[in-house]
Amino acid sequence: MTRATYPRAVTVRLLATESLEAYAATALNADTVFATITKAAAEGFYICRIISDRPVNLADTKAAKALAARLTAEGFVHEWKPRMVLGRENASEADICTFDLLVSW
């Protein structure tokens, strides 16, 4: 039995997707997000922006979908807001659009 051989671009895309999913599981950890929300509320805010330390789009990851369901179940309102990151500010060296999670209560 031989293994399927994919073009390099497909292999790299799969690697990026797996890496993004693993990062999202950490960056969008519900306990961490709720701690951030609680801290913002303790400072008198009714809204907070969750910004990941990598300029990547986490909105379509499994972790983001699970977090969104939990936020909704807990009565929070959330949306993904776009933000431009210049190439000189990120490892890809390209100007990219990233998304931050905006949560309100």
TITOR-901736 format. One record per residue: x, y, z of N, C-alpha, C in turn; residue in one letter; residue number from 1. Coordinates in Angstrom, 1 decimal. Last residue first. Layout:
% TITOR-901736
<nu X, nv Y, nw Z, cau X, cav Y, caw Z, cu X, cv Y, cw Z, aa A, i NUM>
...
END
This chain:
% TITOR-901736
<nu -21.4, nv 42.5, nw 27.5, cau -22.4, cav 42.0, caw 28.5, cu -23.3, cv 43.0, cw 29.0, aa W, i 105>
<nu -19.3, nv 41.5, nw 24.8, cau -20.0, cav 42.5, caw 25.6, cu -21.0, cv 41.8, cw 26.5, aa S, i 104>
<nu -16.3, nv 41.0, nw 23.0, cau -17.3, cav 40.4, caw 23.9, cu -17.9, cv 41.5, cw 24.7, aa V, i 103>
<nu -14.6, nv 40.4, nw 20.1, cau -15.2, cav 41.5, caw 20.9, cu -16.3, cv 40.9, cw 21.7, aa L, i 102>
<nu -11.7, nv 39.1, nw 19.0, cau -13.0, cav 38.7, caw 19.5, cu -13.4, cv 39.8, cw 20.4, aa L, i 101>
<nu -10.1, nv 40.1, nw 15.9, cau -10.2, cav 40.1, caw 17.4, cu -11.6, cv 39.7, cw 17.8, aa D, i 100>
<nu -8.5, nv 39.1, nw 13.0, cau -9.8, cav 39.3, caw 13.7, cu -9.6, cv 39.1, cw 15.2, aa F, i 99>
<nu -6.4, nv 40.6, nw 10.4, cau -6.7, cav 39.6, caw 11.5, cu -8.0, cv 39.9, cw 12.1, aa T, i 98>
<nu -5.1, nv 41.0, nw 7.3, cau -6.2, cav 41.3, caw 8.2, cu -6.4, cv 40.2, cw 9.2, aa C, i 97>
<nu -1.7, nv 42.0, nw 6.6, cau -2.8, cav 41.0, caw 6.7, cu -3.9, cv 41.6, cw 7.6, aa I, i 96>
<nu 1.2, nv 42.6, nw 4.8, cau 0.1, cav 43.2, caw 5.5, cu -1.1, cv 42.3, cw 5.5, aa D, i 95>
<nu 3.9, nv 40.3, nw 5.6, cau 2.8, cav 40.8, caw 4.7, cu 1.8, cv 41.5, cw 5.4, aa A, i 94>
<nu 5.6, nv 39.0, nw 7.3, cau 6.1, cav 40.2, caw 6.6, cu 5.1, cv 40.7, cw 5.5, aa E, i 93>
<nu 5.0, nv 37.1, nw 9.0, cau 4.7, cav 36.8, caw 7.6, cu 5.3, cv 37.9, cw 6.7, aa S, i 92>
<nu 5.3, nv 38.1, nw 11.6, cau 6.3, cav 37.2, caw 11.1, cu 6.2, cv 36.9, cw 9.6, aa A, i 91>
<nu 4.6, nv 41.6, nw 11.9, cau 4.3, cav 40.2, caw 12.0, cu 5.3, cv 39.4, cw 11.3, aa N, i 90>
<nu 5.1, nv 44.3, nw 11.4, cau 4.6, cav 43.9, caw 12.7, cu 4.3, cv 42.4, cw 12.9, aa E, i 89>
<nu 5.5, nv 44.7, nw 8.8, cau 6.7, cav 44.9, caw 9.6, cu 6.4, cv 44.5, cw 11.1, aa R, i 88>
<nu 2.9, nv 44.4, nw 7.7, cau 4.0, cav 43.4, caw 7.5, cu 5.1, cv 43.5, cw 8.5, aa G, i 87>
<nu 0.3, nv 45.4, nw 9.9, cau 1.3, cav 45.7, caw 8.9, cu 2.4, cv 44.6, cw 8.9, aa L, i 86>
<nu -2.9, nv 44.4, nw 10.3, cau -1.6, cav 44.3, caw 10.9, cu -0.6, cv 44.4, cw 9.8, aa V, i 85>
<nu -6.2, nv 45.5, nw 10.8, cau -5.1, cav 45.3, caw 9.9, cu -3.8, cv 45.3, cw 10.7, aa M, i 84>
<nu -9.0, nv 43.7, nw 12.0, cau -7.9, cav 44.6, caw 12.4, cu -6.7, cv 44.4, cw 11.4, aa R, i 83>
<nu -12.5, nv 42.9, nw 12.5, cau -11.2, cav 42.9, caw 11.7, cu -10.3, cv 44.0, cw 12.2, aa P, i 82>
<nu -14.1, nv 41.2, nw 15.1, cau -13.8, cav 42.5, caw 14.5, cu -12.5, cv 42.4, cw 13.7, aa K, i 81>
<nu -16.6, nv 39.0, nw 15.8, cau -15.2, cav 39.0, caw 15.4, cu -15.0, cv 40.3, cw 14.6, aa W, i 80>
<nu -18.6, nv 39.1, nw 18.7, cau -18.4, cav 39.3, caw 17.3, cu -16.9, cv 39.3, cw 17.0, aa E, i 79>
<nu -21.1, nv 38.5, nw 21.3, cau -19.7, cav 38.5, caw 20.8, cu -19.7, cv 38.6, cw 19.2, aa H, i 78>
<nu -22.7, nv 38.7, nw 24.4, cau -22.8, cav 39.0, caw 22.9, cu -21.3, cv 39.0, cw 22.4, aa V, i 77>
<nu -23.6, nv 36.2, nw 26.9, cau -22.7, cav 37.3, caw 26.3, cu -23.0, cv 37.5, cw 24.8, aa F, i 76>
<nu -24.9, nv 34.1, nw 28.0, cau -25.6, cav 35.4, caw 27.9, cu -24.7, cv 36.5, cw 27.4, aa G, i 75>
<nu -23.9, nv 31.6, nw 28.0, cau -23.7, cav 32.3, caw 29.3, cu -24.3, cv 33.8, cw 29.2, aa E, i 74>
<nu -24.4, nv 30.8, nw 25.4, cau -25.1, cav 30.1, caw 26.5, cu -25.0, cv 30.9, cw 27.8, aa A, i 73>
<nu -22.5, nv 32.5, nw 24.2, cau -23.9, cav 32.7, caw 23.9, cu -24.7, cv 32.0, cw 25.0, aa T, i 72>
<nu -20.1, nv 31.3, nw 25.1, cau -20.4, cav 32.7, caw 25.4, cu -21.9, cv 33.0, cw 25.2, aa L, i 71>
<nu -20.4, nv 28.7, nw 24.0, cau -20.4, cav 28.9, caw 25.4, cu -20.7, cv 30.3, cw 25.8, aa R, i 70>
<nu -20.3, nv 29.3, nw 21.3, cau -21.5, cav 28.6, caw 21.8, cu -21.5, cv 28.8, cw 23.3, aa A, i 69>
<nu -17.7, nv 30.4, nw 21.2, cau -18.9, cav 31.2, caw 20.8, cu -20.1, cv 30.6, cw 21.4, aa A, i 68>
<nu -16.1, nv 28.2, nw 21.8, cau -16.2, cav 29.3, caw 22.7, cu -17.4, cv 30.2, cw 22.4, aa L, i 67>
<nu -16.6, nv 26.6, nw 19.6, cau -17.0, cav 26.1, caw 20.9, cu -17.1, cv 27.2, cw 21.9, aa A, i 66>
<nu -15.5, nv 28.2, nw 17.6, cau -16.9, cav 27.8, caw 17.5, cu -17.4, cv 27.3, cw 18.9, aa K, i 65>
<nu -12.9, nv 28.4, nw 18.4, cau -13.7, cav 29.6, caw 18.3, cu -15.2, cv 29.3, cw 18.3, aa A, i 64>
<nu -12.1, nv 25.7, nw 18.2, cau -12.0, cav 26.3, caw 19.5, cu -12.9, cv 27.6, cw 19.5, aa A, i 63>
<nu -12.2, nv 25.3, nw 15.4, cau -13.1, cav 24.5, caw 16.3, cu -13.2, cv 25.2, cw 17.7, aa K, i 62>
<nu -12.1, nv 28.4, nw 13.6, cau -11.5, cav 27.2, caw 14.2, cu -12.5, cv 26.5, cw 15.1, aa T, i 61>
<nu -12.8, nv 30.8, nw 12.5, cau -13.3, cav 29.6, caw 11.9, cu -12.8, cv 28.3, cw 12.5, aa D, i 60>
<nu -11.4, nv 32.8, nw 13.9, cau -12.8, cav 32.8, caw 13.9, cu -13.4, cv 31.5, cw 13.4, aa A, i 59>
<nu -8.7, nv 33.3, nw 13.9, cau -9.1, cav 32.2, caw 14.7, cu -10.6, cv 31.9, cw 14.6, aa L, i 58>
<nu -6.4, nv 34.5, nw 11.8, cau -7.8, cav 34.5, caw 11.9, cu -8.2, cv 33.2, cw 12.7, aa N, i 57>
<nu -3.5, nv 36.1, nw 13.3, cau -4.1, cav 35.0, caw 12.5, cu -5.6, cv 35.1, cw 12.8, aa V, i 56>
<nu -1.1, nv 37.4, nw 14.6, cau -2.1, cav 38.0, caw 13.7, cu -2.7, cv 37.0, cw 12.8, aa P, i 55>
<nu -0.8, nv 36.4, nw 18.0, cau -0.4, cav 36.1, caw 16.6, cu -1.5, cv 36.7, cw 15.7, aa R, i 54>
<nu -1.9, nv 36.8, nw 20.4, cau -0.6, cav 37.4, caw 20.2, cu 0.0, cv 37.0, cw 18.8, aa D, i 53>
<nu -5.4, nv 38.0, nw 20.1, cau -4.3, cav 36.9, caw 20.2, cu -3.0, cv 37.5, cw 19.9, aa S, i 52>
<nu -7.5, nv 39.8, nw 22.1, cau -6.5, cav 39.9, caw 21.0, cu -5.5, cv 38.8, cw 21.2, aa I, i 51>
<nu -10.6, nv 40.6, nw 22.9, cau -9.7, cav 39.5, caw 23.1, cu -8.8, cv 39.5, cw 21.9, aa I, i 50>
<nu -12.0, nv 43.3, nw 24.4, cau -11.5, cav 42.8, caw 23.1, cu -10.5, cv 41.8, cw 23.4, aa R, i 49>
<nu -15.1, nv 43.9, nw 26.2, cau -13.6, cav 43.7, caw 26.1, cu -13.3, cv 43.1, cw 24.8, aa C, i 48>
<nu -17.5, nv 45.7, nw 28.0, cau -17.1, cav 45.2, caw 26.7, cu -15.6, cv 44.9, cw 26.9, aa I, i 47>
<nu -18.1, nv 47.2, nw 30.1, cau -19.1, cav 46.3, caw 29.7, cu -18.8, cv 45.6, cw 28.4, aa Y, i 46>
<nu -15.9, nv 48.1, nw 32.9, cau -16.2, cav 48.0, caw 31.4, cu -17.3, cv 47.0, cw 31.2, aa F, i 45>
<nu -14.9, nv 48.1, nw 35.5, cau -16.0, cav 49.0, caw 35.1, cu -16.4, cv 49.0, cw 33.6, aa G, i 44>
<nu -13.1, nv 46.3, nw 36.3, cau -12.5, cav 47.7, caw 36.0, cu -13.6, cv 48.6, cw 35.5, aa E, i 43>
<nu -14.5, nv 44.1, nw 36.3, cau -14.1, cav 44.6, caw 37.6, cu -13.5, cv 46.0, cw 37.5, aa A, i 42>
<nu -14.7, nv 43.6, nw 33.5, cau -15.9, cav 44.0, caw 34.3, cu -15.5, cv 44.6, cw 35.6, aa A, i 41>
<nu -12.1, nv 42.8, nw 33.0, cau -12.6, cav 44.0, caw 32.4, cu -13.8, cv 44.5, cw 33.1, aa A, i 40>
<nu -12.0, nv 40.4, nw 34.6, cau -11.1, cav 41.5, caw 34.9, cu -11.6, cv 42.8, cw 34.3, aa K, i 39>
<nu -14.0, nv 38.9, nw 33.2, cau -14.2, cav 39.3, caw 34.6, cu -13.3, cv 40.5, cw 35.0, aa T, i 38>
<nu -12.7, nv 38.6, nw 30.7, cau -13.9, cav 39.3, caw 30.8, cu -14.2, cv 39.8, cw 32.2, aa I, i 37>
<nu -10.5, nv 37.1, nw 31.5, cau -10.3, cav 38.4, caw 30.9, cu -11.5, cv 39.2, cw 31.0, aa T, i 36>
<nu -11.8, nv 34.8, nw 32.4, cau -11.0, cav 35.6, caw 33.4, cu -10.7, cv 37.0, cw 32.8, aa A, i 35>
<nu -12.9, nv 33.9, nw 30.0, cau -13.8, cav 34.4, caw 31.1, cu -13.0, cv 35.2, cw 32.2, aa F, i 34>
<nu -10.4, nv 33.3, nw 28.7, cau -11.3, cav 34.3, caw 28.2, cu -12.3, cv 34.8, cw 29.2, aa V, i 33>
<nu -9.5, nv 31.2, nw 30.4, cau -8.7, cav 32.4, caw 30.2, cu -9.6, cv 33.5, cw 29.7, aa T, i 32>
<nu -11.6, nv 29.3, nw 30.1, cau -11.2, cav 29.8, caw 31.4, cu -10.5, cv 31.1, cw 31.3, aa D, i 31>
<nu -11.5, nv 28.8, nw 27.3, cau -12.7, cav 29.4, caw 27.9, cu -12.3, cv 30.0, cw 29.3, aa A, i 30>
<nu -8.9, nv 29.5, nw 25.1, cau -9.3, cav 28.7, caw 26.3, cu -10.4, cv 29.4, cw 27.0, aa N, i 29>
<nu -7.9, nv 30.6, nw 22.8, cau -9.3, cav 30.8, caw 23.1, cu -9.8, cv 29.9, cw 24.2, aa L, i 28>
<nu -5.2, nv 29.8, nw 22.8, cau -5.6, cav 31.2, caw 22.8, cu -7.0, cv 31.5, cw 23.1, aa A, i 27>
<nu -5.5, nv 26.9, nw 22.6, cau -4.8, cav 27.6, caw 23.8, cu -5.3, cv 29.1, cw 23.9, aa T, i 26>
<nu -6.9, nv 26.5, nw 20.3, cau -7.3, cav 25.8, caw 21.5, cu -6.7, cv 26.4, cw 22.8, aa A, i 25>
<nu -5.4, nv 27.9, nw 18.5, cau -6.7, cav 28.4, caw 18.9, cu -7.1, cv 27.8, cw 20.1, aa A, i 24>
<nu -3.1, nv 26.3, nw 18.1, cau -3.0, cav 27.6, caw 18.7, cu -4.3, cv 28.1, cw 19.3, aa Y, i 23>
<nu -4.4, nv 24.1, nw 16.8, cau -3.7, cav 23.9, caw 18.1, cu -3.5, cv 25.2, cw 18.9, aa A, i 22>
<nu -5.3, nv 25.4, nw 14.5, cau -6.3, cav 24.7, caw 15.4, cu -5.6, cv 24.5, cw 16.8, aa E, i 21>
<nu -2.9, nv 26.2, nw 13.4, cau -3.8, cav 27.2, caw 13.7, cu -4.8, cv 26.6, cw 14.7, aa L, i 20>
<nu -1.7, nv 23.7, nw 12.8, cau -1.1, cav 24.6, caw 13.7, cu -2.0, cv 25.6, cw 14.3, aa S, i 19>
<nu -3.5, nv 22.7, nw 10.9, cau -3.3, cav 22.0, caw 12.2, cu -2.7, cv 22.9, cw 13.2, aa E, i 18>
<nu -3.2, nv 24.6, nw 8.9, cau -4.5, cav 24.4, caw 9.5, cu -4.3, cv 23.7, cw 10.9, aa T, i 17>
<nu -0.5, nv 24.3, nw 8.2, cau -0.9, cav 25.6, caw 8.8, cu -2.3, cv 25.4, cw 9.5, aa A, i 16>
<nu -0.5, nv 21.6, nw 7.3, cau 0.3, cav 22.0, caw 8.4, cu -0.2, cv 23.3, cw 9.1, aa L, i 15>
<nu -2.2, nv 22.0, nw 5.0, cau -2.6, cav 21.2, caw 6.1, cu -1.8, cv 21.4, cw 7.4, aa L, i 14>
<nu -0.5, nv 23.7, nw 3.5, cau -1.8, cav 24.2, caw 4.0, cu -2.3, cv 23.4, cw 5.1, aa R, i 13>
<nu 1.6, nv 21.9, nw 3.0, cau 1.8, cav 23.1, caw 3.8, cu 0.5, cv 23.7, cw 4.4, aa V, i 12>
<nu 0.2, nv 20.1, nw 1.4, cau 0.9, cav 19.6, caw 2.6, cu 1.1, cv 20.8, cw 3.6, aa T, i 11>
<nu -0.4, nv 21.7, nw -0.7, cau -1.5, cav 21.1, caw 0.1, cu -1.0, cv 20.6, cw 1.4, aa V, i 10>
<nu 2.1, nv 22.4, nw -1.7, cau 1.2, cav 23.5, caw -1.2, cu 0.1, cv 22.9, cw -0.4, aa A, i 9>
<nu 3.1, nv 19.9, nw -2.6, cau 3.7, cav 20.6, caw -1.4, cu 2.8, cv 21.6, cw -0.9, aa R, i 8>
<nu 0.6, nv 17.6, nw -3.5, cau 1.5, cav 18.7, caw -3.8, cu 1.9, cv 19.4, cw -2.6, aa P, i 7>
<nu 0.7, nv 14.3, nw -1.9, cau 0.0, cav 15.6, caw -2.2, cu 1.1, cv 16.6, cw -2.7, aa Y, i 6>
<nu 0.4, nv 11.0, nw -2.3, cau 1.4, cav 12.1, caw -2.3, cu 0.6, cv 13.3, cw -2.7, aa T, i 5>
<nu -0.6, nv 8.3, nw -0.2, cau -1.0, cav 9.4, caw -1.2, cu 0.0, cv 10.5, cw -1.1, aa A, i 4>
<nu 1.4, nv 5.5, nw 0.2, cau 0.8, cav 6.7, caw 0.8, cu 0.5, cv 7.6, cw -0.4, aa R, i 3>
<nu 0.6, nv 2.2, nw -0.9, cau 1.4, cav 3.4, caw -1.0, cu 0.6, cv 4.5, cw -0.3, aa T, i 2>
<nu 0.9, nv -1.2, nw 0.0, cau 0.0, cav 0.0, caw 0.0, cu 0.9, cv 1.2, cw 0.0, aa M, i 1>
END
